[in-house]
């Protein structure tokens, strides 16, 4: 039992939860179909300094398994243009996050496509973890295509690339194709 005087949560060890790559939450191998339950569990999700995930309430905590990222950004809205453009993403747990300095888009944009299968996988910073690693949402492929349609030429670390602007920050998505 947790000590009430310290306010620290008791540890339950591994919990029978799995979050699939597609954002489906499983409990004991069965999908959790009630979205309010998924949203409740998602609100207690934490990420430790080593990159592991846990569900934590004021009373108890336990580790869970996550295949890739715990959330999926499955909808995009944007307004404005150029550097002032704002990209707003909605996740599978109905969080709306605007990409920008506090919520960057991360993409292995400089990895050649031969080495990354279906192309670079982009992620959106949802919230901070307990260490340097954030809790992220994987940007769904259809949303990535919408971002590609908004992409403009830019330079990142001296490399010409295609990327998007949001809240005055440039986020590279891919290297510029060779013009041969």
VOGU-3710 file (C-alpha; in Angstrom, 3 decimals, decimal comma):
1> xxxxxxxxxx> 0,000/0,000/0,000  1,221/3,534/-0,674  2,311/5,703/2,157  -0,260/8,474/2,537  2,235/10,685/4,318  4,656/10,791/1,370  2,018/11,043/-1,347  3,860/8,444/-3,447  1,971/5,898/-5,525  2,329/2,177/-4,809
11> xxxxxxxxxx> 3,866/0,100/-7,608  1,781/-2,679/-9,154  4,463/-3,956/-11,557  3,422/-4,800/-15,111  -0,236/-4,141/-15,929  -2,007/-6,185/-18,661  -2,306/-3,229/-21,059  -0,934/-2,945/-24,590  -1,219/0,069/-26,866  -0,917/-1,028/-30,492
21> xxxxxxxxxx> 0,786/0,948/-33,225  -2,636/1,968/-34,583  -3,653/3,507/-31,227  -5,877/0,620/-30,091  -5,725/0,073/-26,336  -5,940/-3,561/-25,216  -6,631/-4,897/-21,744  -5,757/-8,576/-21,272  -5,641/-8,921/-25,072  -9,117/-7,448/-25,717
31> xxxxxxxxxx> -9,685/-4,001/-27,230  -11,116/-1,374/-24,905  -14,125/-0,235/-26,922  -15,409/2,531/-24,664  -13,618/5,692/-25,742  -14,198/7,497/-22,406  -12,295/4,666/-20,688  -9,403/4,972/-23,141  -9,345/8,738/-22,585  -9,322/8,217/-18,813
41> xxxxxxxxxx> -6,416/5,780/-18,999  -4,603/8,083/-21,445  -4,814/10,928/-18,933  -2,820/8,830/-16,431  -0,107/7,815/-18,930  3,480/8,731/-18,045  6,847/8,055/-19,692  9,938/7,429/-17,608  13,466/8,659/-18,286  14,400/5,322/-19,924
51> xxxxxxxxxx> 11,481/5,526/-22,383  9,133/3,050/-20,647  5,442/3,801/-20,170  3,270/3,504/-17,093  -0,220/4,338/-15,917  -0,043/6,387/-12,743  -2,754/7,570/-10,397  -2,242/9,213/-7,003  -2,750/5,762/-5,426  -0,885/3,302/-7,677
61> xxxxxxxxxx> 1,189/2,889/-10,806  2,162/0,083/-13,144  4,091/-0,352/-16,367  2,387/-1,010/-19,695  3,565/-2,031/-23,157  3,435/0,392/-26,096  4,265/-0,875/-29,614  5,261/2,518/-31,033  3,699/5,741/-29,771  0,737/5,698/-27,395
71> xxxxxxxxxx> -1,361/8,112/-29,454  -2,196/8,648/-33,122  -2,720/12,076/-34,686  -5,547/11,207/-37,057  -6,905/14,603/-38,072  -5,321/17,876/-39,227  -6,685/21,384/-39,529  -4,626/24,391/-40,483  -5,091/28,103/-40,892  -2,847/30,880/-42,091
81> xxxxxxxxxx> 0,120/30,474/-44,368  3,873/30,757/-44,378  5,691/31,110/-41,069  2,495/32,125/-39,286  0,597/28,998/-40,342  -0,850/26,982/-37,446  -1,206/23,208/-37,740  -3,711/21,693/-35,288  -3,836/17,933/-34,827  -6,557/15,857/-33,154
91> xxxxxxxxxx> -5,471/12,586/-31,570  -7,345/9,327/-31,140  -8,124/10,430/-27,556  -9,567/13,754/-28,772  -6,674/15,940/-27,648  -6,071/18,932/-29,920  -2,414/19,895/-30,184  -0,986/22,792/-32,180  2,480/22,066/-33,552  5,010/24,688/-32,528
101> xxxxxxxxxx> 7,912/25,326/-30,175  6,305/23,381/-27,292  4,857/20,639/-29,516  7,374/19,887/-32,271  6,917/17,495/-35,161  9,731/14,939/-35,224  10,506/13,042/-38,398  13,558/11,066/-39,527  13,467/13,234/-42,627  17,144/12,786/-43,495
111> xxxxxxxxxx> 17,053/8,962/-43,606  17,043/7,681/-47,200  13,718/6,046/-48,081  15,458/2,729/-48,788  16,285/2,555/-45,076  12,879/3,506/-43,722  10,397/1,159/-45,423  7,300/3,174/-46,272  9,033/6,504/-45,737  9,791/8,608/-42,698
121> xxxxxxxxxx> 7,385/8,265/-39,796  6,439/11,615/-38,275  5,552/12,093/-34,599  3,984/14,982/-32,688  5,069/15,902/-29,160  1,930/15,585/-27,004  3,401/16,250/-23,562  6,635/15,949/-21,660  7,738/12,696/-20,077  9,625/12,390/-16,794
131> xxxxxxxxxx> 12,986/12,563/-18,598  14,155/13,838/-21,971  11,796/11,556/-23,929  8,322/12,999/-24,588  4,976/11,277/-24,923  4,192/11,421/-28,641  1,473/10,772/-31,178  2,349/8,966/-34,373  1,042/11,050/-37,279  -1,273/8,804/-39,319
141> xxxxxxxxxx> -0,254/8,236/-42,942  -3,283/10,134/-44,411  -2,445/13,125/-42,183  1,196/12,886/-43,279  0,003/13,155/-46,892  -1,912/16,302/-45,954  1,291/17,698/-44,444  3,168/16,799/-47,633  0,611/18,815/-49,621  1,392/21,831/-47,384
151> xxxxxxxxxx> 5,167/21,333/-47,558  7,480/24,073/-48,770  11,181/24,133/-49,485  13,508/24,964/-46,643  16,927/24,312/-45,149  17,610/22,297/-41,998  21,153/21,775/-40,686  22,438/22,984/-44,031  20,450/20,404/-46,020  17,757/21,417/-48,535
161> xxxxxxxxxx> 14,472/19,795/-47,523  10,700/19,937/-47,659  8,816/20,787/-44,505  5,950/22,639/-42,925  5,664/25,772/-40,834  3,592/26,008/-37,678  3,695/28,842/-35,158  6,904/30,259/-36,681  8,829/26,945/-36,489  9,929/24,982/-39,557
171> xxxxxxxxxx> 9,576/21,194/-39,291  11,465/19,193/-41,970  9,624/16,208/-43,421  11,935/14,940/-46,170  15,012/15,790/-48,168  14,428/17,504/-51,474  14,305/15,028/-54,368  17,295/15,086/-56,688  16,583/16,991/-59,875  18,308/14,686/-62,328
//
